[in-house]
């Protein structure tokens, strides 16, 4: 049996964004049911850890909302959870008191399974994305990418630059991408308004629920956008 701190230490190697609040939130959502000691500490079995890994993998790789994952687990049970060999856990001490690991690195959008810390100069960004200095300048002028205080660009700027380079091959310039920027800003405003009540809630688990809501709403937004574009193109003459 493992404490929540030991479970976090193991899972965080594969899922760097996992926190104790996240594990407690998944428990409150009925996705895992650790045992409790007489003093109230959580104790997880190896099966519990495998179940958590299944949930986190389904979220990360398939973008499934928790409701769908819960339904799959209810139907498939333990047979659905694929067990795999993992390093042995090392005891860390009292429950809920693990050592704080370093901040998780940024995930590069073009390499979803690889965690790489990205801080690029303008020249490096241009080389990685295949854009000229002028094209990068246009992206900045139209509010699509912004360097940090040190003049460096992160993984999201790289992802945007790579997409912009692909668009450029079809004759789409930075000024044409302002429509996507405006649409994204509207979506951000809507999602922020939806999760604002959770962020103001004094319950610590509300932060985890807010983060989960943002993730699911983002996925829903992407799915809706893709479907609307498909419908629009299908009704376009000549398509």
RAPE-V427748 format. One record per residue. SS is DSSP state (a for helix, b for strand, c for the rest). PHI is phi in whole degrees, 0 to 359 (none if undefined). Layout:
SS|PHI, SS|PHI
//
This chain:
c|none, b|235, c|283, a|296, a|293, a|292, a|297, a|300, a|299, a|286, a|292, c|292, c|296, c|259, c|233, c|296, c|274, c|290, c|227, a|299, a|299, a|296, a|296, a|295, a|295, a|298, a|294, a|295, c|274, c|79, c|271, c|208, c|228, c|294, b|284, b|236, c|282, c|305, c|271, c|98, c|285, b|284, b|226, b|258, c|273, a|299, a|297, a|298, a|296, a|296, a|294, a|297, a|297, a|298, a|297, a|294, a|292, a|297, a|294, a|287, a|267, a|248, c|57, c|278, c|289, a|299, a|301, a|292, a|298, a|298, a|295, a|296, a|293, a|295, a|279, a|267, a|61, a|294, a|296, a|280, c|273, c|279, c|277, c|219, c|291, c|228, c|300, c|295, c|283, c|250, c|300, c|247, c|117, c|301, c|300, c|69, c|224, c|280, c|292, c|283, c|284, c|294, c|301, c|295, c|287, c|284, b|265, c|286, c|299, c|281, c|227, c|299, c|265, c|246, b|261, c|226, c|283, c|240, c|216, b|250, c|284, a|298, a|295, a|293, a|297, a|298, a|295, a|292, a|270, c|79, c|243, c|279, a|301, a|296, a|293, a|297, a|298, a|296, a|298, a|292, a|297, c|263, c|73, c|269, c|226, c|217, c|286, c|280, c|298, c|268, c|78, c|254, b|242, c|265, a|295, a|293, a|297, a|296, a|298, a|296, a|297, a|295, a|294, a|298, a|295, a|294, a|298, a|300, c|294, c|257, c|85, c|271, c|260, a|303, a|296, a|287, a|279, a|298, a|297, a|293, a|298, a|295, a|295, a|296, a|298, a|294, a|295, a|300, a|298, a|294, a|296, a|299, a|293, a|290, a|265, a|305, a|300, a|292, a|294, a|274, c|286, c|288, c|294, c|303, a|290, a|296, a|297, a|294, a|295, a|295, a|297, a|294, a|296, a|299, a|298, a|292, a|295, a|295, a|297, a|298, a|298, a|295, a|294, a|296, a|300, a|298, a|294, a|296, a|294, a|299, a|297, a|299, a|289, a|293, c|266, c|282, c|306, c|92, c|266
//
